[in-house]
Amino acid sequence: MAKAYGKIAVLGAALMAGGPALAQETVITSHGISTFGELQLPADFLHLPYVNPDAPKGGEISIWAFGGFDSMNPYSVKGRAAGLSSAPYESILVGTADEIGAAYCLLCTTLEYPEDRSWVIFNLRPEVTFADGSPLTAEDVLFSYETFLAKGLTDFRTVLATQVESVEVLDPHRIKFSFKEGFPFRDLPADMGGLPVISKAHYEANNLDLEESSMTPMLGSGPYMPGRVDVGKSVTWVRNPDYWGKDLPMNKGRANFDSIRIEYYADYDAAFEGFKAGNYTFRNEASSIKWATGFDFPEVANGHIIKTELPNGAKASGQAFLFNMRREKFQDPRVREAIGLMFNFEWSNATLFYDLYARVHSVWENSWLEATGTPGPGELALLQPLVDEGLLPASILTDEAVMAPASGDRQLDRNNLRRASALLDEAGWTVGSDGMRRNAAGQVLSVEMLNDSPTFDRVMNPYVENLKALGIDARMTRVDNAQMESRTRPPSYDFDMITGNARSGYISGSELKQFYGSETADVSAFNVMGLKSPAVDRLIETVMASASLDDLTVATQALDRVLRAERFWVPQWYKNTHTIAYYNMYEHPETLPPYALGELDFWWYNAEKAEALRAARVLR
């Protein structure tokens, strides 16, 4: 808790003459809230420690995005929202890029909560306005909550409905959330403070619908507003010169660009050529072959474009091939394990990726939360009851945490091929005279991998070849952006395998129910695997109820161990650096925070450098 910087009051100390207190409740008033321990920033902090508070304002930064867009609503599964379309919307509390588990007041001056966190009151800043100058009040917060509860993503509102007992507007700038008994209170004040706030009046006047795709954006209070929009091709966000919060300590040295532009490309190679031509100016390079071989053009050599690697301390994104476990053929874990054995990361890294990557093994890869080796005493105490109840096999208590399989230096690893063959034989998928694997009903084991990125062809095609060598009818199907969206979102889930992410947080809470919970598995936009595991559900509850960082660490490690044993994925790769290139007119603080690159947040524009690039005719 934030006691070191908060004011503590004792309420309800009603005393009878000569008698004890009838009721006593300690209420904390603070400028923020921490999941565990103390807040790093005092109430009177002047600016975030990793920003340049004197960074100049001005200029434009531009980036690229893949595919296209047909909506300005980021909160609907219908349509494809424009990049950064959630940028105009602020929340009552915000986190920082150098502190885990902390949330500080943005739209509020303070929050009040009891020691058990069973309710929270937010005291809103009276000066907050939406982008049109209209005031943001507690009624807008209530309206936003009720709208997301009724029309938000199905998996999100399913969880939200179990958390909140009531919401009361106490006055125009005070709102109280009271929470339901039986649900861990630990994260709920910060969760409610993290909900986006939209303008009730604007929403109703424009007959908007949170569930529908729309090119009319909702009205927010953030530093950026929609600018020029060329549907499907380009979108620009412009800084609001009248932004209400520009002088707040939380915002000093941030939102420095006058505009942020996103250019869309249907082809990765075309996007790279667009960068070389100056159509956009900042590129976070995701292609290893481009990084290794593509930046040998003159503008890099003469310093007009900076190519560099910056440290990245964040945990891995959990990038992986994901199975659709709703399909009967993937419900046997032996089948999933066999398919996973045929992806040769080592060969891919050496042959295709120039050894730039490391293998993902854990849902919490590159953090202290990943499970390692065999379970320690703390994990065993959590896992043993699940074994006793028959929810987990006894081997989870003695086996090492599941690691992605290692392969040899040839594309088709013969040892892994033999192991995969044995697993499929055991699972009843035997090889026929034509070399194809069939089950007892005569059905061929087929695997279709959806791919909407041409740059992934060179990764998927060798994997498909290896699967064919195993006797699987494997194929890669190229789809466009819209098809990928429609086939992977609820309720269709029309796919066998896709590239996606096994999501996680550092201090995880109810979002785990959206990512891995049985309750939301058939409506979730995040649990695309359709994972339904009573053991996982129980461990999620344990993580959510953890009362200390040590308890949470052990519970998360146990959950990670069980998730990996489910083999819902074929882990891919990550790198612990940001590989970036940008036109030499942007600057950043010398020391970056560990959990964000921040190019759109706290970098800034150097007008003199930009003018030099124009004089050299590098920029138009």
DAFENRA-V444860 format. One record per backbone hydrogen bond with DSSP energy under -1.0 kcal/mol. CO is the residue of the C=O (numbers start at 1). NH is the residue of the N-H. E is the energy in kcal/mol with one decimal. If there is no record, write none. Layout:
BEGIN
co/nh/e
CO/NH/E
CO/NH/E
END
This chain:
BEGIN
co/nh/e
2/5/-1.1
2/6/-1.4
7/29/-2.6
9/27/-2.9
11/25/-1.7
12/14/-2.0
14/22/-2.3
16/19/-2.8
25/11/-2.3
26/115/-1.2
27/9/-2.6
28/113/-1.9
29/7/-2.9
30/111/-2.3
31/105/-2.8
33/103/-2.3
42/45/-1.6
48/51/-1.3
52/55/-2.1
59/258/-1.6
59/259/-1.5
61/261/-2.3
62/282/-1.9
63/263/-2.6
65/265/-2.3
71/82/-2.1
80/70/-2.3
80/71/-1.2
82/85/-1.6
84/87/-2.1
86/89/-1.6
88/222/-2.8
90/197/-2.2
92/106/-3.0
94/104/-3.5
97/595/-1.9
101/35/-2.8
103/33/-2.7
104/94/-2.4
107/125/-3.2
110/123/-2.6
111/30/-2.3
112/121/-2.6
113/28/-3.3
114/117/-1.7
118/179/-2.5
120/177/-2.7
121/112/-2.6
122/175/-1.6
123/109/-3.2
125/128/-1.3
128/136/-2.3
130/133/-2.3
134/130/-3.3
137/141/-1.5
138/142/-2.6
139/143/-2.6
140/144/-2.5
141/145/-2.5
142/146/-2.7
143/147/-2.4
144/148/-2.5
145/149/-2.3
146/150/-1.8
147/151/-3.0
148/152/-1.7
153/157/-2.7
154/158/-1.9
155/159/-1.4
156/160/-2.6
157/161/-2.1
159/162/-1.3
160/163/-1.5
160/164/-1.4
163/180/-2.5
166/178/-2.7
168/176/-2.9
171/174/-1.9
172/138/-2.8
173/124/-2.8
174/170/-1.8
174/171/-1.5
175/122/-2.6
176/168/-2.6
177/120/-2.2
178/165/-2.6
178/166/-1.6
180/183/-1.2
185/188/-1.1
187/191/-2.6
188/192/-2.7
189/193/-1.9
192/195/-1.2
193/93/-3.0
199/203/-2.0
200/204/-2.4
201/205/-2.4
202/206/-1.7
203/208/-2.3
204/207/-1.1
209/212/-1.8
214/72/-3.8
219/199/-1.9
220/131/-2.4
223/240/-3.3
225/238/-2.7
228/236/-2.2
230/233/-2.8
230/234/-2.5
233/264/-2.9
234/230/-3.2
235/262/-2.8
236/227/-3.1
237/260/-2.7
238/225/-2.9
240/243/-1.9
243/246/-1.3
245/248/-1.5
248/251/-1.2
251/254/-1.9
256/58/-2.6
258/239/-3.1
259/61/-1.8
260/237/-3.0
261/63/-2.4
262/235/-1.8
263/65/-2.3
265/67/-2.6
267/271/-2.0
268/272/-2.0
269/273/-2.2
270/274/-2.1
271/275/-1.7
272/276/-2.1
273/277/-1.9
274/279/-2.8
275/278/-1.3
281/583/-2.2
283/581/-2.5
287/291/-2.3
288/292/-2.4
289/293/-2.4
290/294/-2.3
297/300/-1.4
297/301/-1.5
298/302/-2.6
299/304/-1.0
299/305/-2.4
300/303/-1.2
304/584/-2.8
306/582/-1.9
308/580/-2.4
310/578/-3.5
318/502/-2.3
319/572/-2.4
320/500/-3.0
321/570/-2.5
322/498/-1.6
323/325/-1.0
324/327/-1.7
327/330/-1.8
328/331/-1.7
332/335/-1.1
332/336/-1.4
333/337/-2.6
334/338/-2.2
335/339/-2.2
336/340/-2.2
337/341/-1.7
340/343/-1.2
343/345/-1.0
344/348/-2.0
345/349/-3.4
346/350/-2.1
347/351/-2.9
348/352/-2.7
348/353/-1.6
349/355/-3.1
353/356/-1.3
358/574/-2.1
362/365/-1.4
365/316/-2.2
367/370/-1.1
373/401/-1.9
376/380/-2.7
377/381/-2.0
379/383/-2.6
380/384/-2.8
383/387/-1.9
384/388/-2.9
385/389/-1.7
386/391/-2.5
386/392/-1.1
387/390/-1.7
393/396/-1.7
394/397/-1.9
395/399/-3.0
413/417/-2.1
414/418/-2.2
415/419/-2.2
416/420/-2.7
417/421/-2.3
418/422/-2.2
419/423/-2.0
420/424/-2.3
421/425/-2.4
422/426/-2.4
423/427/-1.8
424/429/-2.9
425/428/-1.4
430/438/-2.5
432/435/-1.9
436/432/-2.7
437/445/-2.7
438/430/-1.8
439/442/-2.1
443/439/-1.7
445/473/-2.7
447/475/-2.1
448/497/-1.8
449/477/-2.9
451/479/-2.2
453/456/-2.0
454/457/-1.4
456/460/-2.8
457/461/-2.8
460/464/-2.9
461/465/-2.3
462/466/-2.2
463/467/-2.2
464/468/-2.3
465/469/-1.9
467/472/-2.1
468/471/-1.8
471/437/-2.8
472/474/-1.8
473/447/-2.1
475/449/-2.8
477/451/-2.2
480/484/-2.4
481/485/-2.1
482/486/-2.5
483/487/-2.3
484/488/-1.3
485/489/-1.4
487/494/-1.6
489/493/-1.7
493/495/-1.4
496/324/-1.9
497/450/-2.3
498/322/-3.4
500/320/-2.3
509/512/-2.0
510/513/-1.6
511/515/-1.9
512/516/-3.1
518/521/-1.0
520/523/-1.9
520/524/-1.6
526/528/-2.0
527/530/-1.4
529/325/-2.4
533/537/-2.5
534/538/-2.1
535/539/-2.2
536/540/-2.4
537/541/-1.8
538/542/-1.7
539/543/-2.6
540/544/-2.6
541/545/-1.7
543/546/-1.1
548/552/-2.6
549/553/-2.4
550/554/-2.1
551/555/-2.5
552/556/-2.8
553/557/-2.3
554/558/-2.2
555/559/-2.3
556/560/-3.0
557/561/-2.3
558/562/-2.0
559/563/-2.9
560/564/-2.4
561/565/-1.5
562/566/-1.0
568/323/-2.2
570/321/-2.4
572/360/-1.6
574/358/-2.8
576/312/-1.9
578/310/-2.1
579/285/-1.9
580/308/-2.6
581/283/-3.2
582/306/-3.2
583/585/-3.3
585/606/-3.1
587/604/-2.2
594/313/-1.4
598/602/-2.1
598/603/-1.1
601/255/-1.8
604/587/-2.2
606/610/-2.1
607/611/-2.2
608/612/-1.9
609/613/-1.9
610/614/-2.0
611/615/-2.5
612/616/-1.7
613/618/-2.9
613/619/-1.0
614/617/-1.5
END
